[in-house]
Amino acid sequence: MPTPAASHRFPRLAVAVAALALALTACGGTATTPGSSAPTAAAVPDRLEPLPAPQPALPVTVSSADGAQVTITSADRIVPLSGSLNEIVHTLGLGKQVVARDITATFEQAAQLPVVTRGHDVSAESVLSLRPTLVVAETTSGPAEAIQQIRDAGIPLLVIAPAKGLDDVPKRIDAVAAALGVKDAGTQLNQRTADRIATVRKDIPAASGKKPRVAFLYLRGTASVYLLGGSDSGAASLLEAAGAVDTGKDSGLGKDFTPITSEALAAAAPDAILVMSKGLESVGGIDGLVKIPGVAQTPAGMDRRVVTVDDGVLLNYGPRTDQVLSSLVTQLYNKGA
């Protein structure tokens, strides 16, 4: 299975669609109030909100994150190799030109597209069989042999730098828009996304005491993987924007993730625990979560206070980041819960 570091930069997880019925259109979560035994969940649409279809101005030559210069002459057949990149292409209004998806692109508009990954690895043969005019990848897309095979076939392949925080949202949208020859659409989408994020941040309750302390846990119970997020997990930027403290970063955990220990959780003393929906499901829900050594002894464990967001959107840092942030704020402060 992929490491959590790879997962947050190139999410290789299936998206869970169980979520709180918030006033969101695509991102979901579950709010668990103190003392409750399990989240109350309701399905919400996992659907994007695309801009009107723009007309690409091509050819263009752009810089790839791996140092290559890539010339794109056509955006007629696009293959994005991650769910987050697929989301950006669709939201820019070019969804009709997308001819494939990887397993993490599970939003409604991509549901019928053929999958070009085997497990979590890119299948070069599957990609090439679709005659793409552009392939867009993440730095963690692999295996390297498959990426090279696509390039050797003469297909323009652009690599995009990973997302680590809110500041990366406009950078990634701009990079994809430039490659597709739709810079104006990129500017429009960035403005819309920034405005929506700003609206959510205005709605965060003013601090009347200490900020809520939140521990981000990466869980895969079927593989006995239980990890505590550090400063490089990717969650710190979202939690800080939501007015919270990332306990991993605050505790000085410099890595992306480290194995959970009772001592580390005791030192973190989180008021709430943030998990991905599938991760919580993999350990048997909240009842299983509190059985992980150290969890039950934290303030979050004693109150059974758990915040969840769908795996495929939590750390995407793309056009739906405002919805992720809104879900975090709603759950952290029990707004409407």
N, C-alpha and C positions, 0 to 999 in steps of 0.2 A: 504494500500500500504506500501511497505517497507520504512524505513527511508533512507535518502541519505547515512548515515554512513554504513548501511547494504549493500546498493547498490554498494558502491565502493569496498567493501571487498568481496561481493558475488553478482555480478551484476545481478539484477533481472529485467532487462529491455530488450525489444526486440531490435535487432540491425537494425538501418536504413542503407540502402544501397545507399542512395543518397550521392554522394561525388564528390569532384573535381578530374578531370582526371590527377592525379599526376603520377609521375613515381614510383608508388607503386603497389604491387600485391595484397594487402589484406586490408589495412587500408585506410579509406577515410575521407575526410573533405570538407568543402566549404570555399573558400577564398572570402571575401567580401571587396572590396577596398573602400577607403573613398568616400562617396557621393553616393555609389550605393544603390539601394533600396531593393535588394534581392540577395541571393547567386546564383551563377551560378553553377549548379550541373550536374554531369554526372555519370552514374553508373560505378563502377569498381568491379572486381571480389573480393568476400569475400572468399578467398581461402588460405589454409596453404601451407607451403613448407616443407614436412616431410623429415627426414633423411631416409637412407636405413633401412629396418626393421632389428633390432638387435635380437639376441637370448637371452631371459631372463635367468639369472643364479639364480635359485630359489631352495630351500626356502631361505627367508631372514626374519629377525626380525628387525623391525624399531620402532622408537618412534613416537607416535602420539602427535599432538599439545595439545590434551586434557589429556595427561599424561599416556595413555595406551601404552602397548607394543603390537605390532601387528605382527603376523607371517603370511607371505604370501607364499603359496605353489604353486600358479598357477596364471598366468596373461592371461589366455585364454579368460576370459569373464569379462571385466572391465566396471564399471559404474562410470563415473565421475559426481559429483553432482553440478558442475558449469561450465559455458562456458570456463572460463580461464583454469581450470584443464583439461577439455576435449581437449582444444587447445594444452596444453603441452603434453598430452599422444599421441595425433595424430602426433605432430611434432617430438616426439622422435622416430617415425616410427612404433608405435603399434596401429595405427588406426583400423586395421582389427580385433583387439581383443576388441574394444569398442562396446558394445551392446546396449547402450542407451545414452540419452542426457537429459539435462534440457532445459528449454525454452530459455536460453541465448546462447546456443551453436548453432549458426545459420550459421556458416561457411559452405562452400560448401560440404566438405567431411562428415559433420555430418547431412546433410539435411534429409537423409532418415532414420535416427535412430529413434526408438520410444522414445517418451517423457515420463519421469517418474515423472513429477511434475504436480500438479493441481494448476493452477495459479502460485504462487511462492513457494508453499510448496511441499516437497518431499512426494511422495506416496510410503510408504513402501511396500504395496501390489504389486504395479507395478514393483518396483525394484526386489523384491523376485521372481516374476513370470519369470524373465529373467535368473534365476539361476546364478547370478554373482559369480565369484571367488575372486573378489576384488571390494570394493566400496571406492572411494576417495571423501572426503567431505571437505568443508571449515568450519571454526569455526562458521560461521553464518548459515550453512545449518540447516534446521529444517522443521517441528517442532521437538523438542527434543524427543518426543514420537516415531516418525518415525525412527529417528536415532537409538534409543535404540531397537526398534523392529527388525531392520536389524541385529544389533549385537546379540540380543537374539537368532536369527535364526542361529547363528554360522558363519555368513559371515564376513571375515576379513574387517574391516572398518577403514581406515586411515584418520585422520583429519589433514589438512594442515593449517598452520598459514596464516593470511591474508596478502595481499600485501599492503604496504603503500608508497613505493618509489622505485627508481631504484635499490637500494641496495638489494631489495627483489627478484629481477629477478633471479639471480643465486641460491638463497636459495630455491626457490620454484621448479625450474627445478631439482636441486639436490635431493630434498625430494621426488619428484615423481619418478625420475629415480632410486633412491635407492630402493623404494618400488616395482618397477617393475623388479628389478634385472638387470638393464641396465645402470650401473654407467658410463661406457665408453661413451655411447650415450649421457648421461647427460653432461659429460665433453665436448664432441664435440659440443653439442647444445649451451652450455654456451659460449664456445669460439666463435662460429659463431655469437651469439647474441651480445656479447661484442664487437666484431670487427665491426659489423654493426652499433651499437650505436656510437662507436668511430668515424666511418666514417662520420656519420651525424653531430656529434659535431664539426668536423673539418670544416664543411661547413657553420657554423653559422657566420654571418658577424661580424667582429670585432667591438666592441663598439666604436662609434664615438661621443657619447653623452650619455644621460641618457638611461637606459635600458627600454624597453617597459613594462608598468605596465598593468597587466592582471587580471581581476576579473573573477573567476570561479563561474558561476551561475548554480544552480540546479533548473530546471523548470519542473513542471507538471501542465500545465494550466487547464487540465480537472479536477484536484483535488484542484485547487487554491493553489498550493504549489510553492512558490517563495523564494529560499534560496541563501544566499551568502556563498561561501566556505571559511573556515578558515584554520588554519595551519594543521589541521588533515583531511582535505577533501580528500587527496590523490593526488591532482593536483600539489602541490607546487614543488615536486621533478622534475616532467616533465617540468614545466615552467622554473624552474631555470636551468635545463639542456639545455633548448632552449635559454638561455640568457635573460630571462625575469624575472620580479618580480611578485610574487603572492601577490596581494594587500591585500587579506584576512590575510595572514601570516604577511605581512609587517605592517598591521594595528593593529596587536596584537590580532586578533580574535583566541582565543585558542581552540575553539570548532571545530568540523568537519564542521557544517553548522549552520547558524543563519538566522532568517527571514530578508529579504531584507527591508531596510528602506532608505528613501531619504538621511537621515543624514549619514548612513553608506556608501552609494555609493558616496556621496560627499566627504567624508573623504578618500575613496579609490582612487578616481579620476583615474579610469582605462583608458588607451589608447586603450585597446581592451577588449572585453568580450569573454570568452571561455564558450561554452555550448555544451551539447550533442545534436546530430542531432534530436533525438526524442523530446528532451526538447524544442528545437527551434520550431519544428513542432507543438507541443502542444499549443503554445501560438500564433500561426498564423504567424510564420516567423518573420523576422526583424521588419515588420510593427507592429506586436503585441508586440514584445520585447520592443520597445521604448515607449510603452504605460504603461509599468510597472513603478510605481512611482519612480522617481529619475534617471531612466536609460537615458532618453533623455537629462538630464542636465550634464551628464558625457562627457568627451572628446570622449569616445568610442561611446556613444549614438549620439552625434552631428555628428560624422563622419560615423555613422552606420558601425562601424568596428567590425565585429563579426567573431570569429574563431570557427569552429565546427569540431568535431570528432565523429565517430559512437559510440553509447552508449556501445556496446559490447566489444570495444577494448581500449577505452580511458584509463581506470584505471586497465587494466588486469595485467600489469607488467609481461609479458611473452615473448614468442619468437617473437612477432610482435611489441615489444616496439620501435624498431628502426623506424618502419614505422609510428607509432604514433608521435614520435619525429620529424621525417622528415616532416610530415604533419603540425605540429605546426610551425616549422621553416619556411616552405614555405609560410604559411598563414601570420605569423607575419611579415615577411620581404618582402612579396609580390614577392617572387622569382618565376618567371614564371606565376604570376597571371595576 
